[in-house]
């Protein structure tokens, strides 16, 4: 599914087109997403101006005058900018049409995303209220990870993928960060020292920032706001490389399952 870098890439792509513009039309062709699109969304958004386009974890936050539209791309969703009169494709479920003939179109074949409105600060919404810190901001560091890991037997890979611990570290990036930090993904979170967590926190930020700069990871369903795929997959070190030689030591990359997810690691480089 789209992970933090894909969502951030989308945010950066759509923000210049819609920030400061007012809604002139809302077209909902399919309201049955993960949670139903509010029936009165068109009425609610009519005439409102976008004040900011933000991201919290994997959620996009479109801040309007008087409220926020919370959007999630689910497993297969994407936003793109297009002409308002462009005929919709299959699975183009909603259009937000802005002044200046700018249309933000939501596409989601699996319908596992969401478009929800809140008049309250979005940070209080149940979907966002208990999220951990952002991995690219100052409050996230090795001390934070070390403190929360104390006494926990869960695998470190599952630990850093817990959105209550830190947001946005999806499966691909957890594999990559643990490889760069030299930590076996199955090691118990509570048995890792502060120095290694400091290194891991830095590697998480490094991997995510690199992916954002390269436009996200190319997956079957992900496209950015213009319809072009991301390119980070070209430099993945372990993810989806089972049986291939480690780029550092040449040992074949192994694949196991942790928390029902494919987990890739180098048995020589990661301990």
N, C-alpha and C positions, 0 to 999 in steps of 0.2 A: 504494500500500500504506500501511497505518498508519505514520506517521512519529513522531519523538520526541514531539511534543506530544500525539498521540493516545494513545501508550503512557503518558505521564505522566498524562494525564487519566484513563485506566483505572486506573493505580496509585492515584491519589488517590481514585477512586471506590470501589474494592474494599477498600482497606486498613481503613477503619473497621469493615467488616462481618466481616473474618476475622482481624485481628490479635488475638493472645491466645487464639484458639479452637483446639480440638483436632479433628483429623480423626476422623470416625466411620464414613465409608464413602467409597470411591473407585469410580466406575463408568466404565470405559473401553469405549465402544461401537465406536470405530474407532481402532485403534492405528497405522494406516498414515498417519502424518503425514510431514513432510519427513525426519525420522529417527524410527524406530519408538518408540512409547511403551514404556518398560521393562515387560516382562511382569510383573514383581513389584512394580509401583508401588503397588498397593493394599496389599500386605503391608508394603512399606517405609514408607508414610506412616501406617499404622494407629496411632492414638493419639498421634501427634506434634502438638505445638502450634506454631502460627505465631508466630515471634518478631518478624518484621519483614517489610514488603513494600517492596522497593526497585526501582530501575530502573538499568540500565547500558546506555547507548545505547538501542537499541530492544528490549532484553530486560527482561522482568519477572523479578525474583528474589524468590521466596517462601522466606524463611529459616525453616526448621523447626529444632527441636531435633535436632542431629546431622547437618544437611545442608541443601541448598538445591534447590528445584525451579526450574529455568531454563525460562522460557516465552517464546515468540516468537509474535507474531500473524501472521507470514507476510505474504501478500498480501491476505488477506480475513478474518483471524481477529478474534474479539472475545471478551471475557469479560463476563458479566453475573451479577448476583446474582438468585437466584430461589428459590422454594420447592422443597424436595427432591422433592416428589411432582408437580411440574409436568411434564406429558408432554413429552418431548423433541421438538424439531422436526428436520427433516432437517438434517444437518450439525452437530447438537449432539453432538460426539464424546466429550466427557468431562465428568464431574461430580466435584467435590471437595465432599463433604458434611461440614459442621462441626457441632459441638455447638450446640444452640440452633436447630436446623432452618434452617440457613443453607447454601445451595448456591451454589458458584461454578461456573458452566457455561461450557465452552469450545466456541465455535462457529467452524467454519472450512470454508466451501464448497470452497475449492481445496486444502485439506490441505497447505499449504506452511509451516505453523507448526511449533512443537515443544513438547513437554513432556518435559524430561530431568531426571534426578536426579543430583546429585553430593554425595558425602560430604566432599569437599575444599572449601577456600575457592573460591567460584565464580570469583573473579578469576583463578584458575589454569586454569580450563577452557579448552580450545582455542578455543571460540567467543568468549571474552572476553579472553583473555590479551594479545592484541596490539592491542586497541582504543585509540584516541587519547583525549585528555581530553574531559571533559564540557563542552559549550559554555556552560553556565550556572554553571560553577564557576571559582574563581580561577586555576587553572593554565592556563586558556585565555585567550590575549590576542593582540594583533597581533604581538608579538615572536615568539611561538610560530609563527604562520603564516609570518612573514617568514623565520624561520630554516629551516623545512622547505621553503620554496619556492625557496630559493637554487639556481640552476642548472637549474631544472625548466622545460621547455617546454610542459608540459601546460596545457590551458585552465584558467583559475582556477576556473570552475564545477566542473569535474571534480575539481580539487584539493581544494576545500572539501567535496566530497561523499565523499571518500576517508575511510573510517572509521578508517584508521591515522593520519590527520591530526587529525581531530576527529570525534566520533561524532554521529550523529543529524541531520546537515544533509542532509535529503532533497531531492528535486528541486524541490518547491514552494518550500521555504524558501530554497534556494540562489538561485533566481530572484528572490525578493522581497528578500533581503539585498543581492544585487549591485545591484539597482535603487536601493535606498536609499543604498548606498555610492557610486553613480555610476560603477560599474566595468563595462565590457563583459564579458559572460560568456566570450567567446572569447579575451580577452587572456592572454598567457603568464604563468603564475604567477610565474616567476622575474623578470619585468620590472615588478613592482609594488613600489613603495617601502614603507618601514616605516610612514610616516604613513597611507598608504591602507589598509594592512593593519590598523592600529589602528582605523581607522574601520570597516572591514569586520567585524572581530571584534565590535565593539560592535553593529553592525547585525544580525549573526547572533543574538546574545543577545537583542536587542530583539524581533526577529521571532518567535523561538521562545517567549519569555516572553509576548508578546501572544497568541499562538495558544493557549498553555496556559491562560491566563486565560479565553479565550473557548471553550474546550472542544475544541480540535483543528479540523482542516479537514474540511469536509463532502465526502466522496468517496462513490462509489457503494456501497462495502461497509462503511464505517466507522460503527460506533455505539459509544457509550460504555457503561459498565457497566449503565445502566438502559435501554438500547436507543435513546436519543436521539442524534441526530447532532450533530456540532460545528458551529460557526458562523463560523470564521475566514474561510471562502471569501468571505463577503460584503464583505470589505475588501481582498481581494487587488489588488495594484496592476498586476502584469504577467502573472502566471501565467494561462494559458488565455484571454488577452485579445487574441490575434492579430487585427490589423486594427482594433481599437478604439482610440480616442484615449487617449494618455498622460494620466493624471490630473494631471500637473504641467504639461506643455508642449503637449499636444494632438496631438503627432506620433503616427501610427499605430504601435501595438506590432507588432513583428516576431517571427517564430518561425523558428528554425533548429534543426538537430539537432546536439548535442554528446554524444559518448559514447553514441549511440543513444537519447538522451532529448530530448524536446521542450524547447527553451530559448527563453524569452521575454525581450525587452529593448526598451528605447526607444533608437532610434539617435541621438537628440539628447541625452538625459540621461546616457547611459552611454558612457564613452570608455575 
